[in-house]
Amino acid sequence: MDRIVAPTTDPPTPLLTDRLTEWARSRDVGERAAVAALIQEGDVLARGDVRDLLVVDSGRVASLDWPRFEGQYRTVLVLDTSERAFLDLVVAVGFPRLVPLWQVENLGERRLAIVLRALAALAGADTIAVGTRAW
């Protein structure tokens, strides 16, 4: 005899990126820009070791622990030059600190565009387009 199992009424847990975006709405412009940059880039935030160090996730609510991450990521995570440069610059947007700007040479075009959009957002500029330009 088959048992009939009632369907659960628990709504599905929203995606981590959606929960981080929701959390960032109540944060300052730097954190909103940094969260947007991490989500746009996608690869770094997809790494479990990065998430374990950066994200505080209760299942329904997610947030970022900038001080913990900033204090440990350079020594705990194994990062290539581009990932390290990206994280250095994004962390400086979300958790203000001094960072050498020469690191942009290590980003590559995709990550550079993401960082430039984050910097424009930090400056409150929503009309600056980041894309291909002829000098």
Steps between C-alpha positions, in 0.01 A plus 500: 500500500642837395514779751382839389748766598373853533706753306709733710384856519845646557581742221826431319802686632587789268834492321800626694545785253139611554542489879825698481338758272212534746743543792703759309192719444520618861878552492708797388585567136842337528361170621224507238761560227729226635217246521393586146860456380535160667172383350582635151842335501352172621812282502651613830171484691437152355807369684410318820810619684417864419138458608604326823723794591282787373135399523297462817203289390213395725306345214238774470728801550853548370748777569869570450754515781748751354727529808547123532558462126735796472706376793550148360449462126857584395644226720222238502391488135706378207437768237649571162623852423174608337280364780717669764493834317123477453438417866742769622315765300147376576571468871631858496169610348289311756725533804702819443877472526802605300582282203756554222324582176777351284330165561251584223763377252443147635121498468436425134232687307193329648600553863630850425158601363332361813736691731454820299120468530538449876719812526250702298221382732712589803537852358124522452535514121223304334538649152859396427517217249778245535582327175713524190653840440732636235774729631 
